[in-house]
Amino acid sequence: VIFTLVQFFPLWDEYKVDRLQVPQTFEPTLNGRSWLVPFWKCPVVHIFTATIPAFVLTVLFYFDHNVSSLLSQKPDFKLKKPSAYNLDFFWIGIMIAVTAVLGIPPTNGLIPQAPLHVRSLATITHKPGGGEEYDNVVEQRMSNLGQSVLMGLTLIPPVLRLLGVVPIGVLCGLFLFMGIASFHGNQLFARFTLFFTDPKLRTEAVSDDYIDIPFKEIAKFTLIQLFFLAVIFVVTKTPAALSFPVGIVLLVPVRRYLLPKFFAAGHLQLLDGTGEPTTAPDAVDAPQTAPQAQKLTPGGDEEMNEVKVEATTAESQSS
């Protein structure tokens, strides 16, 4: 608000500030176009050729919404209500069909807005070592509804005219702030900072379990990610920018079939998984008494622990 008002200071009268271009009324921005797109007039050839960009956009929406949903429902958040991925995609399909007929931008999950929204509703405890733990998240629908209502109010003509005085630089600053805020909790960014962290302080800088992996493996995995990030970014700056979701799809076979040849399964699970080490194959066929015997009192008396193991073994044998 302050930087929007700065442009009206007499000192800035001689400078031209680029502002947000918005229509003065709530109507299609293309002159002469009706609210409905006349898709029934589209030639049959164009319908089939449109499947190519449609496939690319489908991949983009699937990736964008799926990742935003996963990041918003991580186990760390300790959510009580279950996820509804299939129902989400069902409604997204319906909304995309409606927006396509109206000729307006489609809707889907967004990064980093969705995870930041969850974080804003969470109660977080900061640990002494620099980490943090989510105590709970207020699971409700009012904030989402309020956000949608406020977006709808921006279509009222007086509000549209008010938005027309917002400088483009203010919007760029807002997006820049949102991007920087999304770095918090981003594992790739955290691993990238380890390159510039004193080796003796790395365990204090990062509280995630992957910090116990040899740094050589962490650095190798991070550099691979940065390489693909750079390739996809370069593609977005070329005439083939629309095809960048295809590059994202190619990451799936790379992660599934190529990376396991260069990294241990446990390391990959920590670096690019749920954050928990994978279960050893032998543990599946282990006797039932083995997990019970491992539940010893941390830091307790050694004799007491032995008594617990013997009691557990005797109980299992008798049963």
MINU-490275 format. One record per residue (C-alpha): residue number from 1; y, x, z. Coordinates in nm, 3 decimals, decimal comma. Layout:
% residues N
- NUM;Y;X;Z $
...
This chain:
% residues 319
- 1;0,000;0,000;0,000 $
- 2;0,240;0,283;0,090 $
- 3;0,185;0,470;-0,236 $
- 4;0,224;0,147;-0,432 $
- 5;0,565;0,095;-0,268 $
- 6;0,673;0,457;-0,326 $
- 7;0,721;0,391;-0,699 $
- 8;1,004;0,150;-0,617 $
- 9;1,212;0,412;-0,434 $
- 10;1,537;0,489;-0,620 $
- 11;1,433;0,856;-0,636 $
- 12;1,148;0,763;-0,872 $
- 13;1,345;0,541;-1,110 $
- 14;1,350;0,803;-1,386 $
- 15;0,972;0,844;-1,379 $
- 16;0,731;0,614;-1,555 $
- 17;0,422;0,530;-1,352 $
- 18;0,113;0,400;-1,530 $
- 19;0,004;0,074;-1,375 $
- 20;-0,307;-0,139;-1,382 $
- 21;-0,316;-0,356;-1,691 $
- 22;-0,407;-0,713;-1,593 $
- 23;-0,355;-1,047;-1,766 $
- 24;-0,093;-1,281;-1,631 $
- 25;-0,326;-1,581;-1,632 $
- 26;-0,695;-1,641;-1,569 $
- 27;-0,829;-1,644;-1,923 $
- 28;-1,023;-1,417;-2,165 $
- 29;-0,823;-1,105;-2,239 $
- 30;-0,907;-1,118;-2,611 $
- 31;-0,656;-1,349;-2,776 $
- 32;-0,813;-1,648;-2,941 $
- 33;-1,156;-1,606;-2,786 $
- 34;-1,317;-1,901;-2,617 $
- 35;-1,493;-1,877;-2,283 $
- 36;-1,835;-1,894;-2,449 $
- 37;-1,956;-1,615;-2,675 $
- 38;-2,078;-1,772;-3,004 $
- 39;-2,414;-1,596;-2,991 $
- 40;-2,568;-1,864;-3,212 $
- 41;-2,362;-1,723;-3,501 $
- 42;-2,505;-1,374;-3,456 $
- 43;-2,713;-1,256;-3,757 $
- 44;-3,084;-1,211;-3,692 $
- 45;-3,065;-0,842;-3,782 $
- 46;-2,805;-0,783;-3,513 $
- 47;-3,024;-0,954;-3,255 $
- 48;-3,306;-0,705;-3,311 $
- 49;-3,076;-0,401;-3,333 $
- 50;-2,913;-0,506;-3,007 $
- 51;-3,245;-0,452;-2,827 $
- 52;-3,186;-0,075;-2,837 $
- 53;-2,865;-0,070;-2,627 $
- 54;-3,006;-0,360;-2,426 $
- 55;-3,302;-0,144;-2,323 $
- 56;-3,067;0,138;-2,218 $
- 57;-2,853;-0,100;-2,013 $
- 58;-3,164;-0,252;-1,855 $
- 59;-3,271;0,093;-1,742 $
- 60;-2,924;0,155;-1,601 $
- 61;-2,916;-0,172;-1,407 $
- 62;-3,270;-0,122;-1,281 $
- 63;-3,187;0,227;-1,160 $
- 64;-2,849;0,137;-1,014 $
- 65;-2,963;-0,170;-0,825 $
- 66;-3,299;-0,029;-0,715 $
- 67;-3,148;0,290;-0,577 $
- 68;-2,863;0,105;-0,406 $
- 69;-3,116;-0,134;-0,250 $
- 70;-3,336;0,151;-0,129 $
- 71;-3,040;0,339;0,017 $
- 72;-2,923;0,022;0,190 $
- 73;-3,263;-0,047;0,347 $
- 74;-3,375;0,295;0,461 $
- 75;-3,612;0,309;0,760 $
- 76;-3,340;0,497;0,949 $
- 77;-3,134;0,176;0,963 $
- 78;-3,404;-0,002;1,167 $
- 79;-3,347;-0,331;0,988 $
- 80;-3,533;-0,634;1,123 $
- 81;-3,519;-0,855;0,816 $
- 82;-3,756;-0,758;0,532 $
- 83;-3,645;-0,653;0,187 $
- 84;-3,645;-0,884;-0,116 $
- 85;-3,646;-0,654;-0,418 $
- 86;-3,816;-0,901;-0,654 $
- 87;-3,588;-1,186;-0,553 $
- 88;-3,284;-0,960;-0,601 $
- 89;-3,389;-0,869;-0,954 $
- 90;-3,464;-1,233;-1,031 $
- 91;-3,110;-1,339;-0,943 $
- 92;-2,963;-1,038;-1,120 $
- 93;-3,143;-1,149;-1,437 $
- 94;-2,995;-1,497;-1,405 $
- 95;-2,644;-1,362;-1,340 $
- 96;-2,664;-1,122;-1,634 $
- 97;-2,763;-1,413;-1,860 $
- 98;-2,462;-1,614;-1,738 $
- 99;-2,218;-1,324;-1,773 $
- 100;-2,352;-1,246;-2,120 $
- 101;-2,281;-1,599;-2,239 $
- 102;-1,932;-1,581;-2,089 $
- 103;-1,870;-1,232;-2,228 $
- 104;-1,771;-1,079;-1,893 $
- 105;-1,903;-0,765;-1,716 $
- 106;-2,247;-0,812;-1,556 $
- 107;-2,316;-0,776;-1,186 $
- 108;-2,561;-0,545;-1,011 $
- 109;-2,598;-0,328;-0,702 $
- 110;-2,356;-0,039;-0,674 $
- 111;-2,362;0,311;-0,531 $
- 112;-2,199;0,408;-0,296 $
- 113;-2,051;0,068;-0,205 $
- 114;-2,380;-0,089;-0,090 $
- 115;-2,491;0,195;0,147 $
- 116;-2,136;0,230;0,281 $
- 117;-2,133;-0,142;0,355 $
- 118;-2,450;-0,108;0,563 $
- 119;-2,308;0,192;0,743 $
- 120;-1,992;-0,001;0,832 $
- 121;-2,210;-0,263;1,005 $
- 122;-2,418;-0,011;1,200 $
- 123;-2,397;0,120;1,556 $
- 124;-2,446;0,496;1,532 $
- 125;-2,518;0,746;1,808 $
- 126;-2,409;1,103;1,739 $
- 127;-2,651;1,365;1,866 $
- 128;-2,532;1,688;2,032 $
- 129;-2,684;1,901;1,753 $
- 130;-2,469;1,734;1,489 $
- 131;-2,714;1,470;1,371 $
- 132;-2,686;1,096;1,413 $
- 133;-2,917;0,804;1,483 $
- 134;-2,877;0,440;1,385 $
- 135;-2,920;0,215;1,688 $
- 136;-2,894;-0,113;1,498 $
- 137;-2,727;-0,286;1,204 $
- 138;-2,557;-0,624;1,222 $
- 139;-2,762;-0,816;0,965 $
- 140;-2,555;-1,106;0,836 $
- 141;-2,417;-1,254;0,515 $
- 142;-2,057;-1,323;0,616 $
- 143;-1,917;-0,984;0,511 $
- 144;-2,078;-1,012;0,166 $
- 145;-1,950;-1,367;0,129 $
- 146;-1,602;-1,264;0,243 $
- 147;-1,598;-0,979;-0,009 $
- 148;-1,691;-1,216;-0,293 $
- 149;-1,427;-1,468;-0,184 $
- 150;-1,157;-1,200;-0,178 $
- 151;-1,259;-1,086;-0,525 $
- 152;-1,232;-1,445;-0,643 $
- 153;-0,883;-1,476;-0,495 $
- 154;-0,767;-1,183;-0,710 $
- 155;-0,802;-1,414;-1,013 $
- 156;-0,521;-1,639;-0,891 $
- 157;-0,213;-1,579;-1,113 $
- 158;0,023;-1,472;-0,828 $
- 159;-0,234;-1,219;-0,707 $
- 160;-0,293;-1,100;-1,063 $
- 161;0,079;-1,026;-1,103 $
- 162;0,073;-0,842;-0,771 $
- 163;-0,220;-0,628;-0,884 $
- 164;-0,026;-0,544;-1,198 $
- 165;0,215;-0,328;-0,996 $
- 166;-0,061;-0,106;-0,852 $
- 167;-0,040;0,245;-1,004 $
- 168;-0,347;0,387;-1,176 $
- 169;-0,319;0,691;-0,950 $
- 170;-0,372;0,471;-0,643 $
- 171;-0,694;0,334;-0,789 $
- 172;-0,812;0,685;-0,882 $
- 173;-0,744;0,795;-0,525 $
- 174;-0,944;0,499;-0,395 $
- 175;-1,244;0,585;-0,612 $
- 176;-1,213;0,951;-0,514 $
- 177;-1,216;0,856;-0,147 $
- 178;-1,524;0,638;-0,197 $
- 179;-1,701;0,924;-0,374 $
- 180;-1,621;1,172;-0,097 $
- 181;-1,726;0,922;0,169 $
- 182;-2,064;0,886;-0,002 $
- 183;-2,136;1,256;0,056 $
- 184;-2,207;1,177;0,420 $
- 185;-2,581;1,148;0,463 $
- 186;-2,648;1,262;0,104 $
- 187;-2,938;1,507;0,122 $
- 188;-2,849;1,681;-0,205 $
- 189;-2,498;1,754;-0,082 $
- 190;-2,630;1,868;0,257 $
- 191;-2,875;2,106;0,091 $
- 192;-2,600;2,232;-0,141 $
- 193;-2,384;2,328;0,158 $
- 194;-2,671;2,540;0,293 $
- 195;-2,602;2,793;0,017 $
- 196;-2,271;2,869;0,191 $
- 197;-2,398;2,844;0,548 $
- 198;-2,489;3,141;0,764 $
- 199;-2,872;3,161;0,766 $
- 200;-2,866;3,170;1,145 $
- 201;-2,672;2,842;1,158 $
- 202;-2,868;2,641;0,900 $
- 203;-3,092;2,473;1,157 $
- 204;-2,782;2,359;1,344 $
- 205;-2,598;2,242;1,032 $
- 206;-2,880;2,009;0,921 $
- 207;-3,090;1,795;1,153 $
- 208;-3,338;1,666;0,890 $
- 209;-3,702;1,773;0,896 $
- 210;-3,682;1,958;0,564 $
- 211;-3,483;2,236;0,732 $
- 212;-3,817;2,377;0,854 $
- 213;-3,920;2,443;0,493 $
- 214;-3,861;2,802;0,373 $
- 215;-3,507;2,820;0,236 $
- 216;-3,638;2,965;-0,090 $
- 217;-3,814;2,634;-0,160 $
- 218;-3,508;2,433;-0,057 $
- 219;-3,285;2,639;-0,287 $
- 220;-3,525;2,608;-0,581 $
- 221;-3,551;2,230;-0,549 $
- 222;-3,174;2,192;-0,509 $
- 223;-3,099;2,405;-0,817 $
- 224;-3,338;2,194;-1,024 $
- 225;-3,155;1,879;-0,914 $
- 226;-2,816;2,033;-0,990 $
- 227;-2,938;2,135;-1,336 $
- 228;-3,039;1,780;-1,427 $
- 229;-2,718;1,647;-1,274 $
- 230;-2,515;1,880;-1,498 $
- 231;-2,715;1,780;-1,807 $
- 232;-2,663;1,407;-1,744 $
- 233;-2,292;1,464;-1,674 $
- 234;-2,248;1,655;-2,002 $
- 235;-2,422;1,374;-2,191 $
- 236;-2,172;1,122;-2,050 $
- 237;-1,891;1,325;-2,211 $
- 238;-2,041;1,307;-2,560 $
- 239;-2,065;1,022;-2,816 $
- 240;-2,418;0,964;-2,684 $
- 241;-2,282;0,868;-2,342 $
- 242;-2,448;0,527;-2,355 $
- 243;-2,790;0,693;-2,358 $
- 244;-2,752;0,873;-2,026 $
- 245;-2,983;0,624;-1,844 $
- 246;-3,265;0,755;-2,066 $
- 247;-3,213;1,095;-1,905 $
- 248;-3,248;0,933;-1,565 $
- 249;-3,577;0,774;-1,672 $
- 250;-3,709;1,115;-1,779 $
- 251;-3,664;1,233;-1,420 $
- 252;-3,956;1,009;-1,317 $
- 253;-4,230;1,202;-1,507 $
- 254;-4,061;1,529;-1,412 $
- 255;-4,082;1,437;-1,044 $
- 256;-4,431;1,289;-1,067 $
- 257;-4,611;1,541;-1,287 $
- 258;-4,404;1,860;-1,322 $
- 259;-4,259;1,932;-0,979 $
- 260;-4,596;1,909;-0,793 $
- 261;-4,703;2,216;-0,992 $
- 262;-4,425;2,423;-0,833 $
- 263;-4,395;2,272;-0,483 $
- 264;-4,639;2,189;-0,206 $
- 265;-4,696;1,816;-0,156 $
- 266;-4,564;1,825;0,201 $
- 267;-4,249;2,006;0,092 $
- 268;-4,182;1,755;-0,185 $
- 269;-4,227;1,465;0,054 $
- 270;-3,965;1,609;0,286 $
- 271;-3,723;1,711;0,011 $
- 272;-3,751;1,402;-0,205 $
- 273;-3,935;1,129;-0,016 $
- 274;-3,916;0,926;0,299 $
- 275;-3,831;1,232;0,502 $
- 276;-4,169;1,233;0,674 $
- 277;-4,446;1,483;0,605 $
- 278;-4,745;1,356;0,414 $
- 279;-5,068;1,287;0,599 $
- 280;-5,333;1,551;0,551 $
- 281;-5,634;1,428;0,350 $
- 282;-5,874;1,531;0,627 $
- 283;-5,694;1,306;0,871 $
- 284;-5,816;0,996;0,690 $
- 285;-6,182;1,068;0,760 $
- 286;-6,124;1,210;1,107 $
- 287;-6,304;1,049;1,404 $
- 288;-6,119;0,773;1,581 $
- 289;-6,106;0,979;1,899 $
- 290;-5,903;1,256;1,735 $
- 291;-5,569;1,071;1,720 $
- 292;-5,619;0,944;2,074 $
- 293;-5,692;1,291;2,202 $
- 294;-5,368;1,418;2,046 $
- 295;-5,154;1,177;2,250 $
- 296;-5,094;1,423;2,532 $
- 297;-4,809;1,422;2,775 $
- 298;-4,537;1,650;2,632 $
- 299;-4,468;1,928;2,874 $
- 300;-4,715;1,778;3,124 $
- 301;-4,971;1,949;3,341 $
- 302;-5,247;2,112;3,134 $
- 303;-5,527;1,993;3,366 $
- 304;-5,401;1,635;3,351 $
- 305;-5,404;1,652;2,970 $
- 306;-5,764;1,777;2,973 $
- 307;-5,864;1,492;3,203 $
- 308;-5,705;1,243;2,959 $
- 309;-5,896;1,391;2,666 $
- 310;-6,229;1,382;2,854 $
- 311;-6,169;1,024;2,968 $
- 312;-6,085;0,913;2,617 $
- 313;-6,394;1,084;2,472 $
- 314;-6,623;0,936;2,736 $
- 315;-6,482;0,588;2,677 $
- 316;-6,537;0,613;2,301 $
- 317;-6,894;0,736;2,347 $
- 318;-6,982;0,453;2,586 $
- 319;-6,845;0,194;2,346 $
